[in-house]
Amino acid sequence: MSKVELHPQTLLIPLPAAMVSCQAEGYKPNIITIAWIGIVNSEPPMLSISVQPKRYSYQIIKKSGQFVVNVTSENNLKEADFCGNRSGKDYDKFKELNLTPLPGKMVSVPLIKECPINLECLVRNSLLLGTHEMFIAEIVAVHIDQELLDNHNRPDIDKLKPLVYCTGAQEYRGGFTELLGRYGQAVGKKTKPS
């Protein structure tokens, strides 16, 4: 099998299709779907999201310094796609999609009840990189649907059925539930029982 060289591009596959809710004074609550997202630190728990300055949510996040990452499942496909393709300038996305806003515990931004996991975040730093500004944020509260937890209070991926985005092909995918291995098994590490 031979390799083909492509031009440099964002071909990291797959990525979460996260629905990020945001709110600031003078703005209605909004939701933007973001795949440019990732964990950047363990202690304190931190993640980054990258948003184009031309997006409606950009000014809201910049002004408030907070947001909620709402992790999606296959059940959120329609809502995730809509929120990534329609502007909050033109739509009240919570009302348009019949989504239920829940109050945050640590931030003044609504969580999305219909999303299985919600990460409340406070922006600690940002960096303008070119087309996007990366917001580095501390995760200050985590919420998960109780029925998605296993006997050890860990997310049950089979029940979660995560929704992911495949850049390049511009596709949403599901079905990432087949367990192929556990962290450290290749080097003989023992893992917690499931």
N, C-alpha and C positions, 0 to 999 in steps of 0.2 A: 504494500500500500504506500503510495507516495503522498507527500504533503504539497499543498498549493499555497503560495503566499498571497495574502489579501492585503489591501491597504489598511493602515492602522484604524481601528474602529472599536466600539464598545461591544465586543462579542463575548461578554461574560454571561454564560447561560447555565441555569435559569436565574432569574431575579425575583424577589417577592413583588407581588402587585399589591402594594400597601395603599390604603385609603387614609390620607393624612388630613385630619380636621384641624382647623385653625379659626381663631376669632380674636379680634382686637376692637378697641373702642372706635366707634364710627363705622364699623363693618359688620355685616351679618355673618353668622357662622358659615364657614365654607369647607368644602372637601376637595382635595386634589389627589389624583392617583399618581403615585410615584414608584418607579422601579429603581431609580438611582438612590439606593439606600443600603446601609450595611452597618454591622457592629464594628466599633472602633476601639473599645476599651472594656475591660472586665470590672475593675474596681476603681472608681465608681462605674456602674454600668453606663455605657455611652454608645450612641449611634450617630450616624450622619445621614442627612438627606440633602439632595442637590436639587435646586429649583431655578428655573430661568427667571431673570428679573422681569421679563415681559408678562409673566403669569400673574393673574389676579391674587393668588395666594401668597406670592412673594412679599408684597408690601404688608400683608397681614402678619406674616411670621416675623418679618423684619421689625415691625412696630411692637408686637406683643412679646417677642422673645420666647414663645412657647407654642407647642403643638401636641397633637396626639397621633401616634402611629397606630392605625387600626389594621391589624393583620387580617387578611381575607382568607376565606375558604372558597371552594368551588361554588358554594351557594351565593357568593357575592359577585359573580362574573358580570352580570348586567350593570350593577351599580358601579363597579370598579371601572368598567369601560366608559360609562357615561361621564363619570367624574374626571376621567382623563381626557375627554374630548369636548366638554362643554365648560364654558367660563362661568365663574361665580358672579361676574358682572351682569350676566344675562339670566341666571337661574338661581333660585333658592334650592340647592341640591337636596337638603334634608326634606323639604316639602315635596319637591318633584319626584323623589324616589321613595317617599313614605318611610324614611329612615328615622329612627328614634334617637334623639340626642339625650345623653345621660350626663349629669354634671361630673366634672373631674374632681378628684380628691385634692390634688396638689397644684393643678393648673386651672385657669378660668377658661378652658376650652372644652367643648362637649366631646364625649366619647360616642362612638356609634354602637348602639346596643346590638345590632344585627351582625357585627363583626365579632369573631370568637375570642380575639385577644386584643387588648388595648394597652398601649404604652404611653404614659404621660411623660412629656419631655420638656425640659428647660434648656434653652439655647445657652451654651457656654462660650462659643466662639463661632466665627464664620470666616470664610475665605472665598473671594471671588476668583474663579479659576479660568474663566473664558466665557463660554455660553451659559454656565450655571454658577450659582453661589452655593457652596457647601456649608450647611448649618450643622455644627457639631453640638450635640445636645446630651444632657444627662437624663437617663431614665429615672424618674423620681417616684413612679407608681406603676404597678402592673396589675391588670385585671384579666381574668380568663373565665370563660363559661365553665361552671363546675363540672358539667357532664363530660368535658374534654380531658379531665385529669385522670391519670391511672392510679393504681393503689399506692404509689410513692409520690403523689402530688406533682407528677411530671406531665407535660402535654402528651396525650395519646394521638400520635400523628395519623393513625388509621381513622380516628374519629374526626380529627381536624380537617383533613382533606385540603391541604394548602393550595391556594391559587398562585401560580407563578407566571411570569412574563418572560418570553424568549425574544430577546432583541435580535435584530437581523431579520428574522422571519416575521416579526411583529405579531406574535401569537400568544394567547393565554393558554396555559396547559394545567391539567390536574393529573390525578392518578399517581402522585409521587408517594405512595404508601407502602410499596414492597420493601421490607427490611432486608438489606443485603449484607449488613455487618454492623458492628459496634465500634465506637472509638477505641483505639488502642489494641484491638484484637490481633493485628498483624505483628505486634511486638510483645504479645503475651500478657497485656494488661487485663486484669479482672475488672469487669463492669458490674454495676449494681444489677441485681435481678430485676426482671420485668414482671 
